[in-house]
């Protein structure tokens, strides 16, 4: 069974020779059954039931908009310093493995386009940001 949306997480690496993206993870998401219409199309609806449906549709739209709004990009490395010490232990290994050519930066496809030359040395990195990209299959 397919999912309702995907959330892709990338490291955006700005370096002296260009910009590249390293995909970290992909999260598959499902809208809850709460938003399914439990009513039979042959049922007669009272005014109260009709108002309830309108409220539920408004809540559903707000929920979908919230889920599909990417978080703001977060700077995790700048000026040769990790903004939080834990980021170094969490992300440096990914970047080093990628620079060494042992892992593809785009395991599941690429939603961002690299430009410039390939990153070959960690010392060339100026800024690393964690960014998200979200796709909703329900509205397609």
C-alpha positions in Angstrom: 0.0 0.0 0.0 1.3 3.5 -0.9 1.8 6.3 1.5 0.1 9.7 1.6 3.3 11.8 1.7 7.1 11.7 1.9 9.4 13.9 4.0 12.9 13.9 2.5 15.8 15.2 4.7 19.0 16.5 3.2 22.2 18.1 4.3 22.8 21.2 2.1 26.6 21.6 1.9 27.9 25.0 0.8 31.6 24.7 0.0 34.3 26.7 -1.7 33.6 25.0 -5.1 29.8 24.9 -5.1 26.8 23.4 -3.4 25.9 19.8 -2.9 23.1 17.8 -1.2 23.4 14.6 0.8 20.2 12.8 1.4 19.9 11.6 5.0 16.5 9.9 5.4 13.0 9.6 3.9 10.0 9.4 6.1 6.8 7.9 4.7 3.6 9.3 6.2 -0.1 8.5 6.3 -3.0 10.7 7.1 -5.1 9.2 9.9 -8.4 7.4 9.4 -9.8 10.3 11.3 -10.1 12.1 8.0 -11.9 9.3 6.2 -15.6 9.9 5.6 -17.4 7.4 7.8 -20.8 8.4 6.4 -22.6 6.3 3.7 -23.4 8.4 0.7 -27.0 7.2 0.8 -27.6 8.5 4.4 -29.7 11.6 5.0 -27.7 14.3 6.7 -29.1 16.7 9.3 -27.9 20.3 9.6 -25.8 19.3 12.6 -24.0 16.5 10.7 -23.4 18.9 7.8 -21.8 21.4 10.1 -19.7 18.6 11.7 -18.4 17.7 8.2 -17.5 21.3 7.4 -15.5 21.5 10.7 -13.8 18.2 10.0 -12.8 19.3 6.5 -11.3 22.6 7.9 -9.3 20.6 10.5 -8.2 18.2 7.8 -6.9 21.0 5.6 -5.0 22.6 8.5 -3.5 19.3 9.4 -2.3 18.5 5.9 -0.9 22.0 5.5 1.0 21.7 8.8 2.3 18.2 8.0 3.4 19.3 4.5 5.1 22.6 5.5 8.8 21.8 5.7 10.7 23.0 8.8 13.0 26.0 8.2 16.5 25.1 7.2 18.7 24.7 10.2 22.4 25.7 10.1 24.4 22.9 11.8 28.0 23.8 10.7 29.4 27.3 10.0 32.8 29.0 10.4 34.5 25.6 10.8 32.4 25.0 13.9 29.4 22.7 14.6 26.6 24.8 16.1 25.8 22.0 18.6 28.5 19.5 19.6 26.1 16.5 19.1 25.8 17.5 15.4 29.4 16.6 14.8 29.1 13.0 16.0 25.8 12.7 14.2 26.6 14.1 10.8 30.3 14.3 10.2 30.6 10.6 9.5 27.9 10.9 6.7 29.8 13.7 5.1 33.2 12.0 5.4 31.9 8.8 4.0 30.4 10.7 1.1 33.6 12.7 0.4 35.6 9.5 0.4 33.2 8.1 -2.3 31.9 5.2 -0.2 28.3 6.2 -0.4 26.0 7.8 -2.9 24.7 11.2 -1.8 21.4 10.6 -3.5 20.3 7.1 -2.3 16.6 7.6 -3.2 16.7 10.2 -6.0 17.6 13.8 -5.8 15.1 16.7 -5.3 17.8 19.3 -5.3 20.5 20.0 -7.9 24.1 20.1 -7.1 26.2 22.7 -8.8 29.9 23.5 -9.0 32.6 20.9 -8.5 32.5 17.8 -6.4 33.4 18.3 -2.7 36.7 16.5 -2.1 37.8 17.8 1.3 36.0 18.6 4.5 38.1 21.7 5.0 36.4 23.3 1.9 33.0 23.3 3.6 31.7 26.7 4.6 28.2 25.9 5.8 26.1 22.8 6.3 22.3 23.1 6.7 19.7 20.5 7.3 16.8 21.0 4.9 13.5 19.2 4.1 11.5 18.6 1.0 7.9 17.2 1.3 5.6 15.6 -1.3 1.9 15.0 -0.9 0.5 12.2 -3.1 -3.1 12.8 -2.0 -3.3 16.2 -3.9 -1.7 14.8 -7.1 
